[in-house]
Amino acid sequence: MWIIKRIWLFLLTNIAVIFLFSIILIIIERVFGIDIRAMAGQGYLGLLIYAAIFWFLGSFFSLSISRWTAKRAYGIVPFSPQQISELSGKERLVYTTVLEIAENNNINTPEVWIYQSQDPNAFATGPSKNKSLVAVSTGLLHHMNEKEIEGVVAHEMAHILNWDMVTMTLIQWVMNTFVIFFARIIAEIINSRTDWKLWAFWYMATYIMLQIMLWILASIVVMKFSRWREFHADAGSARYVGKEKMIAALQSLQKLQALAPKNNDKMATMQISTRTAWWFKKLFMSHPPLSERIAYLENLRIN
């Protein structure tokens, strides 16, 4: 059922993006008299503008509704100040850790949510520091002690305070724009070398294959930055609650990974950990191996 829900949310988001993109194009063409679609078909500058507008709208619209999407995709349940007395000790720790770090850094307190999952995970999302969300799984609360939970929550708060969601969106926007742009240029070059004799079907097939190949290369850049931001979020956790707590959380995840089936990649989604992999697969990992993160924290000097 959850797979159907996520597919539906994905389709709904893309339909909304296309609709919004169409409205923006109509406004540009009718109000400013600029025919973006004609420009895209006539020159590379128009194509670049067209692709940039489309992916900008798509990326930032998805970011703007990321909290709404997460709530519905995971079926998460909120904590509220009125419920604080009803929470368990670990649930209360999650809420108070988020509240304390937010107050110390002068931002609005993020929404704090819990979702049902046996996998020990947590994530943060939202369009800005003052409109964000921190969610933890029931599996994380079950498997980790208070010190480890505090380290993980501080890690997610570091993502919010570092503007990681926005910067990842910007990088994804730039990469997607250039994938479309250069795929079109290369397809045009290939077509010109055949004296413009490629059938429409083969031209589109070539164009799509080039997009896939360039998207794979772009993903390496995006994932490299994603791994870099994980180290910085770990450093943020170390500054907020002490590096021994984040190290303890990562060591706990190592033990849990050792017990998990080899084909279980649920802990390597958008959240706090990923398995060790051979070098080529590492290029596409969103999170560094836990051993590298632990070594980084052990060598980290906090001023």
C-alpha positions in Angstrom: 0.0 0.0 0.0 2.8 2.5 0.9 4.4 1.9 -2.6 1.1 2.8 -4.3 0.9 5.9 -2.1 4.4 7.1 -3.0 3.8 6.5 -6.7 0.6 8.5 -6.5 2.4 11.3 -4.7 5.2 11.3 -7.2 2.7 11.5 -10.1 0.6 14.2 -8.4 3.7 16.3 -7.8 4.9 16.0 -11.5 1.4 16.8 -12.8 1.4 19.9 -10.5 4.8 20.9 -11.8 3.8 20.6 -15.4 0.6 22.6 -14.7 2.6 25.3 -12.9 5.2 25.4 -15.7 2.5 25.9 -18.3 1.0 28.7 -16.4 4.3 30.5 -16.0 5.0 30.1 -19.8 1.6 31.6 -20.6 2.3 34.5 -18.4 5.8 35.1 -19.9 4.4 34.9 -23.4 1.3 36.9 -22.9 2.5 39.6 -20.5 6.1 40.0 -21.7 5.7 38.9 -25.3 8.6 36.4 -25.1 8.0 33.1 -26.9 10.1 30.7 -24.7 8.9 27.6 -26.5 9.9 29.0 -29.9 13.2 30.1 -28.5 13.9 26.6 -27.2 13.4 25.2 -30.7 15.5 27.8 -32.5 18.7 28.2 -30.4 20.7 27.0 -27.5 20.2 30.0 -25.3 16.4 29.5 -25.6 16.8 25.9 -24.8 18.9 26.7 -21.7 16.3 29.2 -20.5 13.5 26.7 -21.1 15.2 23.9 -19.3 16.3 26.1 -16.4 12.8 27.4 -15.9 11.2 24.0 -16.0 13.7 22.4 -13.6 13.7 25.4 -11.3 10.0 25.2 -10.9 10.1 21.4 -10.5 12.9 21.4 -7.9 11.6 24.2 -5.8 8.0 23.2 -6.0 8.9 19.8 -4.7 10.9 21.4 -1.9 8.0 23.7 -1.0 5.7 20.8 -0.5 8.3 18.4 1.0 6.8 18.5 4.5 3.3 17.8 3.1 4.7 14.9 0.9 6.6 13.4 3.8 3.6 13.4 6.1 1.5 11.5 3.6 4.2 9.2 2.3 5.2 8.0 5.8 2.0 8.4 7.6 3.8 10.2 10.4 2.2 11.4 13.6 3.1 14.8 15.2 4.3 15.7 18.6 2.9 18.9 20.0 3.7 20.9 23.1 0.3 20.0 24.5 1.2 16.3 24.3 4.6 16.5 26.0 3.4 15.0 29.2 1.9 12.1 27.4 5.1 11.1 25.5 7.4 8.3 26.5 10.9 9.2 27.8 12.6 8.7 24.4 9.8 10.6 22.5 10.1 13.5 24.9 13.9 13.5 24.4 13.4 13.9 20.6 11.0 16.8 21.1 13.2 18.6 23.8 16.4 18.1 21.7 14.8 19.7 18.7 13.3 22.5 20.8 16.6 23.3 22.6 18.7 23.4 19.4 16.2 25.5 17.6 16.0 28.0 20.5 19.8 28.2 20.8 20.1 29.0 17.1 17.2 31.4 16.9 15.0 29.5 14.4 11.3 28.5 14.6 11.0 25.1 16.2 10.6 22.4 13.5 7.6 20.2 13.5 8.5 16.9 15.3 7.0 13.7 14.0 7.2 10.0 14.5 6.5 7.3 11.9 6.0 3.6 12.1 9.0 1.6 10.8 11.1 -1.2 12.2 14.2 0.4 10.6 16.2 2.8 12.7 15.9 6.0 10.7 15.4 9.7 10.9 15.2 12.5 8.4 14.7 16.3 8.1 13.0 18.2 5.3 11.4 21.5 4.6 11.9 24.6 2.4 13.7 26.7 5.0 15.1 26.7 8.5 11.9 28.2 9.8 9.6 25.9 7.9 11.1 22.4 8.6 10.3 19.0 9.9 12.2 16.4 11.9 10.9 12.8 11.8 12.1 9.7 13.6 11.1 6.1 13.2 9.7 3.9 15.9 12.6 1.5 15.1 15.1 4.2 16.0 13.4 4.8 19.3 13.3 1.1 20.0 16.9 0.2 19.0 18.8 3.2 20.4 19.4 4.6 23.8 18.9 8.2 24.9 22.4 9.3 24.1 22.4 7.8 20.6 18.9 9.3 19.9 20.1 12.7 20.9 23.1 12.5 18.5 20.8 11.5 15.6 18.3 14.2 16.3 21.1 16.8 16.5 22.4 15.5 13.1 19.0 16.1 11.5 18.9 19.6 13.1 22.3 20.3 11.6 20.9 19.6 8.2 18.2 22.2 8.8 20.6 24.8 10.1 23.1 24.2 7.3 20.3 24.8 4.7 21.1 21.4 3.3 17.6 20.8 1.7 17.9 24.1 -0.2 21.5 23.6 -1.4 20.7 20.0 -2.5 17.7 21.4 -4.4 19.9 24.0 -6.1 22.5 21.5 -7.1 19.9 19.1 -8.4 18.3 22.0 -10.4 21.6 23.0 -12.0 22.5 19.3 -12.8 19.1 18.6 -14.4 19.2 21.8 -16.4 22.6 20.9 -17.9 21.6 17.3 -18.5 18.7 18.5 -20.7 20.8 21.2 -22.4 23.9 19.1 -23.3 21.8 16.0 -24.3 20.0 18.2 -26.8 23.3 19.7 -28.1 25.0 16.3 -28.5 21.9 14.9 -30.2 21.9 17.7 -32.6 25.6 17.1 -33.4 25.0 13.4 -34.0 22.1 14.3 -36.2 24.2 16.8 -38.2 26.9 14.2 -38.8 24.2 12.0 -40.5 23.2 14.9 -42.8 20.0 15.4 -40.6 18.7 12.0 -41.9 17.8 10.5 -38.4 14.2 9.6 -38.3 12.2 11.4 -35.6 12.0 8.1 -33.6 15.7 7.5 -33.7 16.5 11.2 -32.9 14.2 11.0 -29.8 15.7 7.6 -28.8 19.2 9.1 -29.1 18.1 12.2 -27.1 16.6 10.1 -24.3 19.7 7.8 -24.1 21.9 10.8 -23.8 19.8 12.2 -21.0 20.1 8.9 -19.1 23.9 8.8 -19.6 24.4 12.4 -18.6 22.0 12.0 -15.7 24.1 9.1 -14.4 27.2 11.3 -14.5 25.3 14.2 -12.9 24.2 11.9 -10.1 27.8 11.3 -9.2 28.3 15.0 -8.6 25.1 15.3 -6.6 25.9 12.2 -4.5 29.4 13.5 -3.8 27.9 16.7 -2.4 25.4 14.7 -0.4 28.1 12.7 1.2 30.0 15.9 2.0 26.9 17.4 3.7 26.6 14.3 5.9 30.0 14.8 7.3 29.1 18.4 8.0 25.8 17.3 9.7 27.8 14.9 11.8 30.1 17.8 12.8 27.0 19.9 13.6 25.7 17.2 15.9 29.1 17.1 17.6 28.9 20.8 18.2 25.3 20.8 19.5 25.3 17.7 21.8 28.9 16.4 21.9 30.6 14.2 19.3 30.6 11.1 21.6 26.8 10.9 21.2 26.9 11.0 17.4 29.8 8.4 17.4 27.7 6.2 19.7 24.7 6.5 17.3 26.8 5.5 14.3 28.4 2.6 16.1 24.9 1.4 17.0 23.9 1.6 13.4 27.0 -0.5 12.5 25.9 -3.2 14.9 22.3 -3.2 13.4 23.7 -3.3 9.9 25.8 -6.3 10.8 22.6 -8.1 12.0 20.5 -7.0 9.0 20.1 -9.2 5.9 22.7 -8.4 3.2 20.0 -7.4 0.7 18.3 -5.0 3.2 18.9 -1.5 1.8 16.1 0.2 3.8 18.6 1.9 6.0 20.1 3.6 2.9 17.2 5.7 1.7 17.1 9.4 2.3 18.1 9.2 5.9 21.0 8.5 8.2 23.0 5.6 7.0 24.2 3.4 4.1 26.0 0.1 3.7 29.7 -0.2 2.9 30.0 -0.9 -0.9 32.7 -1.4 -3.5 34.2 1.7 -5.0 31.9 2.1 -8.1 28.8 1.8 -6.0 30.2 4.3 -3.6 30.0 6.9 -6.3 26.2 6.7 -6.1 25.9 6.6 -2.3 24.1 9.5 -0.7 25.8 8.8 2.7 29.4 7.9 3.4 30.2 4.5 5.0 29.6 4.5 8.7 33.3 3.6 9.4 34.4 6.8 7.5 31.9 9.0 9.4 33.1 7.6 12.8 36.8 8.2 11.8 35.9 11.7 10.8 34.3 12.5 14.1 37.1 10.9 16.1 39.5 13.2 14.4 37.3 16.2 14.6 38.5 19.1 16.7 35.7 21.3 18.1 36.5 24.8 19.0 
